[in-house]
Amino acid sequence: MRTIKIQQFTEEDEEFFELGDETEVMVTDDEWRLLEEAQDVIWIDRLGGFYALVG
């Protein structure tokens, strides 16, 4: 597990919009790899939402 800074998003009509402020959360190594490789908004099951890395 590691702590990273992410932004949550909501999806509407196949477009993503920021949801709240960026925050720090604990993610698994697999979740971190997915976020790092995607460099985009992805769904994370365990967190129950769409997220992207900040910065």
C-alpha positions in Angstrom: 0.0 0.0 0.0 1.1 3.6 -0.6 -0.4 7.0 -0.1 -0.9 9.1 -3.3 -2.7 12.3 -4.3 -5.7 11.7 -6.5 -8.7 13.5 -7.9 -12.1 11.9 -8.0 -14.3 12.4 -11.0 -18.0 11.9 -11.9 -19.1 10.8 -15.4 -21.9 12.4 -17.3 -22.7 11.7 -20.9 -19.3 10.1 -21.4 -17.5 13.1 -20.1 -15.6 13.4 -16.8 -15.9 16.2 -14.3 -13.9 16.8 -11.1 -15.8 15.9 -8.0 -14.6 17.8 -4.9 -10.9 18.6 -4.1 -7.9 16.4 -4.7 -7.1 14.2 -1.7 -4.5 11.7 -0.4 -5.6 8.1 -0.2 -4.0 4.7 0.4 -4.0 2.5 -2.8 -2.6 -0.9 -3.4 0.4 -1.4 -5.6 -1.8 -2.8 -8.4 -4.2 0.3 -8.2 -1.1 2.6 -8.3 0.2 0.8 -11.4 -3.1 1.1 -13.2 -3.3 4.8 -12.4 0.3 5.4 -13.5 0.0 3.4 -16.7 -3.4 5.0 -17.7 -2.4 8.6 -17.1 -6.1 9.2 -17.3 -9.3 8.8 -15.4 -10.0 5.1 -14.5 -12.5 3.3 -12.3 -11.2 1.8 -9.1 -13.5 -0.8 -7.7 -12.2 -0.8 -4.1 -12.7 3.0 -3.9 -16.0 2.9 -5.8 -15.4 5.7 -8.2 -13.4 7.3 -11.1 -10.0 8.6 -10.2 -6.8 10.1 -11.7 -3.4 10.9 -10.4 -2.7 14.5 -9.5 0.4 16.2 -10.7 
